[in-house]
Every structure is written in structure tokens, then in C-alpha cells.
Amino acid sequence: MDKNSNKHKNYEILNLIGYGLSKFNDGFIQEFGFKTKTSFYQYFVDLGIADTTGTVKNRMDLFDQFFPENGRKGWWQKGDAYIHRKLLIDSLFGTENVIGFSNIVKLYLKENLNIESIAVSVNPIVRSRFKRLQETGLEAELYFLNNYNIIETFKHGIIEDARLFGDGYDFQINVNDSYYLSEVKGIREKKGKFRLTEKEYLKAMEYKNDYIITLVLNLNDLPTFKTIENPIKNLNFVERIINSKKTKEYHLIREIC
């Protein structure tokens, strides 16, 4: 682990393993060919994913309280401090059964950690969701969706999801007779930088004090919010031209009739 970071180098896969152990219990380890949790833990130590078996067990403890049907309390003292990790996995793979979810973990081992001995089969839409697993933006947006009411400006507001529109903001929050546009940015550590797209910058210029950047800081551990009203006025940005690759299109030669 990086001494300057709370994030374990195998943060994503350990979260998937902990989620699987908590939700599916022994059925999960059996999908990997093991009969005991101890041997299952040791497998990930042998692969170099965890330093000790306790590292794997701790990740199970982290998720246990969110699956009370498993009969374990886990880290109940932490309350909902780590629920953002469950929300992310739920949003992508929450409908999978034990076989499907085990295949997602195997896919991560094979494609992200280059463990070639793993055999795995998943359908295209699962692969598409899998690609989103490591996106900081999605994790931050889900945390915001579930916690925006603790932000004083948005308190008692009604939220509307605008992400599909791609119009320079993620959410509109209606508070009494006012509304705010919120663009959510995720930062893994307790501090960091972010960028605005051209659409976001123009929308911020247009709506001024009604446009709020909501930073979700410290996603690696215990997230916190920081809001910035009228970011164009209150922050300094420098324009950079990004040369993107040319996009190809394929056109029919003949009309369909």
C-alpha cells in the first residue's frame, strides 16, 4: 500500500471479493473450487492480491453488516461509512446470482491482473458494466445521489437526474422555489484537481451561483463533500485544447426498402 494513500493497490478486486463473501457466503467460495474460507483467503495471498489472509477477511467484515441475512455483524460500529462501496457494486452487478458474480470476479482476475489460469464466461452487457467499475465519476455520482440531502444548500431538495442528457451538469436539485445544477466530481484522496468539459464550463458561466460543483473527496476511504458555487468566478481554470482521435462512421451504399 502506498504510504501516502489509504487505497490498497488491489482496492477494486478486494471490494468485489468482500461483497461476494458477504452476500453469497460459502456458495461464493465453492465457485472457485474451495471448501473453506481459510483456503479461499490463502488463495488470494498466494496470488499476491492480499498480504495476509486477514486482509481478505477484513474486506468481508466491511460488507457483512449490509447483508444481515448472512448472520454476521461485521464492522457494524462503522455504520454506513463504507456503504458507497456496496452501492457501486450493487449498481453494476446487484442482480447477478452467485455464478454470475463469481464470473465477474474471475473476469477481473484474468483481464486486470493477468491471471491466465482463470476460466470465465460473461455476456456482452456484463462486460460493458465491468468497464465502468473503476470509473471514479460513477462512484462519486452514486454517493451524491444517496447523500445529497446532508449538504446544507440541497437539504430537503428534490433531485432530478440529468446525466443522460449530457448537457453540462449531472443533477438538478429543486429546493423550495429555487433550483441548482450540480456537476459531481470524484477525487480519490482528501484533496486533488478536477477538470471541466467545454459544456460544463459554458453551463457554469450561464447559471453562475445556481451552478455548483460538488466534489466527493476521499473516495478511497470515508467520502466527504465540498461544494463550490459559481466555479468560474471562484476558481482559476486554464483552457487546454485536447486533440482527440478522428471518429469513423460507416455509411450504407444502398438505401433500405
N, C-alpha and C positions, 0 to 999 in steps of 0.2 A: 504494500500500500504506500502511496505517496505520502510522505510526512506532512506535506502542506495541504492535503486533501482528506476529507472524510470518506471519499468514494473508494471502495475496493476495486482493484483492477478488473475484477470479474463481476462487477455490480449487477449487470443485467441478468446473467445466467444464474447467479446465486438467488436473485429475487424469483426467477422462474422456478427454480428448484424448491425454494421455501414455500412458494404458493402451491406447487404440486403436492408436496408432502402434507401441507395443512388441509388442503381441500380433498385429496383423494386417499390419504393415508397409505396403507400397505399396497393398495391397488397400484399406486404410482411406482413404488419400488419394484413391484413384480413385472411391470412393463419393461424394466431394464435388466431383468433376469436375476434379481436378488430376493432373498427370503427375509433378511433382517435389515433394519435401518442402519445398524452399525456397519455392515458390509457395504451398504449403499453410500454412506458417508465416506468411507475409506476409498471407494472408487473415485470420488472427485478429488480426494487428496492425492491419489496416485496419478491422476491426470494433470495435477498441478493447478487445478482451479481453486482449491482451498488449501490453506497452510495446515490446518488441523481439522479433525472431524467435528470439533466444537464449532468451527466457522459455519459448517453446513447446518448443524443442529440449531445454532443461533438464528439462522435465517428462517428456519421452520418456526421457531418460537416467536419471531417477529410477526408472522402471519396468523398464528394459531388463534388469537383472540377474535379474528374476523371470520372464523369458521367454527362457531361454538359446538356444532354438531360432532366435531371430532373428539370432544370430551377433554381437551387440554386448554388451559387458560393462557399459556404462552406469556408474552410480555404485557399482561393486562394493565400493569401500572402505567404504561406509556399512553393509555387511552387511544385516541385516533391520530397520534403523532405521525404514524407511518402509513396511514390509510391511502395516501397518494400513490404508493407503490401498488397496492391492490387495485385501486381504481384504474390505473393504466393497464394492468394485465386483464382485468375484467372487461375493459372496453374493447380489447383486441381479441381475447380468447376465452371470455367468460362463458360462452355457450358450448365449449368443447367438452367432450367426455374424457375419461382418463386416458383412453387410447389416443384420441386426437391431441390432447395437451402433451402427453408424453412425446409424441412425434414432433411437436413444436420445440421441446427442449432438445431432442435429438438433432433437429434441423440446426439449431443454434450451435450445438457442439460440432457438427460436421462442417457448416459453412463459415462460422465466425471463429472457431478455434481449431479448424483444420484437423479434426479427429476423423480420419478416413474410415476407421473400422465400424463406424456407426451406419446402420441401415435405416433409411427413413423414407416415408412416402406421405406427401401432403398435397392438397389440391391447390389450384392457382390462387383462389381468393385468400386462403390462409397464408400463402407466400406473400401476397400483397400486404396483408395486415402485419406480417412478420417484419417487413421492411420498415414499418412505422415504429417499431418497438424502441429504437434508440433515438427517436426524434425528441429533442428537448421541448420543442414547441407543443407537441401533443400533451405531454405530461403536465406542462405548465397550464395549458388551457383547461384540462380536466380538473386540476387543483382549483383553478379560479372558479369554474362552474359550480363546484361543490362548496366553496368557501367565500364567495364574493361578498356575502352579507356581513362578514366581520369587518369589512372596510367601511369606515365611517361614511364616506361620500356615497356609497352604494347601499347603505343599510336600509332594509325594508323595501328595496327596489325590486322590480320585476325584470328579469333578464330575457333577452332575445338573442338567439344565436345567429350571427351573420357570417360565419366562416365560409359557407359555401358560395357566398356572393363574390368573394374576392375583391371587395370594394375599398380596402384600405383600413379596415378595422375588424375585430373579431366578434365583439358583442355590443349590443345597445342595452343600457340599463335605465329603465324608466323609474324615476323617483318622484313621487307626487306629480307635479305638473312639469317637471323638468326631465331631460334625458341626457345621458352621457354616452359617448362612444369610447369603448375601451379596446386598446390593442395590447394583447398579452405577450410578454417576452419572458422566456425561461432562462435562468442563469444557474449553472450547477453549483457554483461556490457562493460565498457570502457577499461577493462583490464581482463586478465584471462589466463588460461593454455589450452593447447591442447595436443593431443597425435598423434603419427604416428603409422600406422599399419606396420607390417613387410614389406609388399610390398612397402609401401610409403618410408620407411626408406632405403630399398635397392635401390629404384629408385633414391632417393636423393643422395645416395652415388655414384651411377653410373654417374649421369648427373651434379653433383656439381653446378657450377654457373648458369647452364641452368635450374636448378630446383628451383622453387620459391614457398615458402609458402605464400599464400595471406590470411591474416586474415581480416575478416569482423567484425569489433568491433562495440559495442553499437547497436546491432540489436534491442534492446528494444525501442530505441528512434530514433536517427539520425545516421545511419551507417557511418563508416569511414573505409578506407583501411590502412593496414600496410603490407608491403611486406618484406620477409626475404629470401635473396638469399643464396644458399648453406647452408641450415639449419643445416646439420650435422656438418659443420665446425663452424658455428656462434652461435649455441645454444648447451646446455647441456641436453642430454637425458639419462634416466636410463632404462635399459631393465627390463621388468616385464613379467613373464610367466602367461598367462591367461588360467585357466583350464575351457574350455568350455564343455557343455554337449555333450554326445555321440549322434551322429546323426543316426536315424533309417532309414533303407531302407526296402522296401517291394518287394520281388522278385517273379515273376511268377513261379509256379511249372511246368507248361507245356508250350511248345512252341505254338505260334500262327501260324496257317497255313491257 
